[in-house]
Amino acid sequence: MLSILARTMAKDLWYKVKPCGRLVRPVAPTRIPGRYLSHQEGLPKLPVPALQQTCERYLATLEPIVDEEELNHTKELLAEFQKAGGVGERLQKGLERRARKTENWLSDWWLTTAYLDYRMPVVVHSSPGVVLPRLEFSDRQGQMRFAAKLIAGVLDFKTMIDNETLPVEYLGGKQLCMNQYYQILSSWRVPGLKRDSVNHAHRSRPPTHITVVHNFQFFVLDVYNSDGTPLTVDQLYMQLEKVWSSSLQTNKEPIGILTSNQRNSWGKAYNNLIKDKTNKDSVRAIQKSIFTVCLDAPMPCVSDDLYRSRAAVQMLHGGGSRWNSGNRWFDKTLQFIIGEDGSCGLMYEHAPAEGPPIVSLIDHVVEYTKKSEMVRTPMVPLPMPQKLRFNITPEIKKDIEKAKQNMNIMVHDLDVKVIVFSHFGKNVPKTHKMSPDAFIQMGLQLAYYRMYQRCCATYESASLRMFKLGRTDTIRSCSIDSANFVKAMDDPAKQNIEKVTLLEKAVKAHRAYTDMAIHGQAIDRHLLGLKLQAIEDLTSMPEIFMDTSYAVANHYNLSTSQVPAKTDCVMCFGPVAPDGYGVCYNPMAEHINFAVSAFNSCNETNAAHMAERLEQALLDMRMLLESTPKAKL
Ligand code: COA
């Protein structure tokens, strides 16, 4: 029944009556399947690490963050857990069985645990934003022109996905799983009362439209001609103009803001919203679109210095109900955001993919927008983009008001600082034969230690894409070696030579942990797997997971990620702990873009202060290396 409804609706969207009375049907380009599958089949399966190895490594990561008494207690619990014939061994066998039976023992569990069961709003708490360099326009024509080019660029990238000709990516000389690229277009999240789901348009019925939102009003814009060719930039521009001039009223209900609410509340509001047939069809049209383009109203003016930080909040939450937060559908996987004031970026719903595939799409699109348009525009008149209607009942109105209030609280609570660290980039650590990523992570450890005189559990994302359907594991950047280095750095009793040795050791340890993580041998997903196996087996929860140390280890005061890009952009995301920081960075050759976030409701954290400390830490580390000639070591 559902699928018949969905098909009927899709048909309604496909057929448009031309002024001359002839039907023009946008046609999706033909797919050329095959290459993707053969590549995927050659990828190895994610291993299950050895139990003893994980227990030993877990203890080592606890050492700098818990006190001796807690550590000794955890040691005892772990000894009991891993003894021959014990609970650990039984759970490990269960995991190994699961690994034999599935393509990836972790991926479904991870999707559910990290995303679909997570009940906080996706805004700030899960969905990252990407800030692109400010564009050189400040009017509506510039906005439309750039939006048209951007859409054409994304469709060009989509052709590579459809033809399965995306160049295979590599990490550490190994081919990576490309599955995430096939999940980011034509997909959406659906809220549930207890658990969400994530969906993709059926391959046999690919959508031919995108959604465009302006002044909180959504439009269906067909982006293919009847011969399956994508609309040209000029055609897209003309269509966007039509959208713009049909949505000039600014008093519309911001229906999209519903998607920003806490997931259970949104799940309830969603069921209520789609009871109405018109609403349901409109929601389906947004969900099934290839992606969404948000044409934003100008945000408050700020100085050039503050521009990137302001753009980051625009990408993360839209600025609140007064500004652009209602100009979104936060459950759509990909939303490109273009402001009339030259601001540009995107936000994405995290469940289907990590940052790197998103940023590689961005790199392609940015290059595409720089090219001059060579394609001749067909002279066929195009139909009016279809405005999506919503019937707002008093109950829906109430839900919108609640969502607005909650959104405004989130907006006030989020503190974001974007900086361009212009003193050096990957070049300096490389000259000193150090991994740039490890060097930056040690800078973060030093900055945090200087601010709080203690070390904290630190998360850095490591890609598991060497394995089929791989997502991420955690690099625990706070280690015994990082703690030794940060404690020595400002100790006047220590010689520079010793500090350099400790820095080198910490960098090497970080790089070694990274290698271990990307090869599927880190501890965090393994421990999570053992815990979920216990839940699945209905056995009582092993004590190691109810231990204070486990809580401390998973309270990430620093949640960090490197998302490198060719474009001079930066990804940003919110903290994962109420008293923590979110730090994302794009290390370029000669400079590094950082986005630091914190919550205003926590008196102890401050994004700008952390960013300053980080700059100082990196500069001091370079100074240390440069003022301690190798010959003296
Ligand atoms: N001496 C000189 N150069 C070195 C070096 C050393 N000792 N160690 C590394 N380098 C070089 C590398 O060869 C590389 O060179 P390139 O710029 O020519 O490519 C460069 O320095 C970067 O290496 P490094 O800084 O060590 O990091 P990486 O590129 O290996 O990335 C991770 C490390 C953890 C970021 C990566 O493995 C990863 O997992 N990325 C995915 C993260 C993710 O999914 N994030 C998104 C979450 S939403």
Residues whose N, C-alpha, C, O or C-beta is under 5 A from the ligand:
A	BS01	COA	E354 G355 P356 K430 K433 M434 S435 P436 D437 A438 S461 A462 S463 T514 S561 Q562
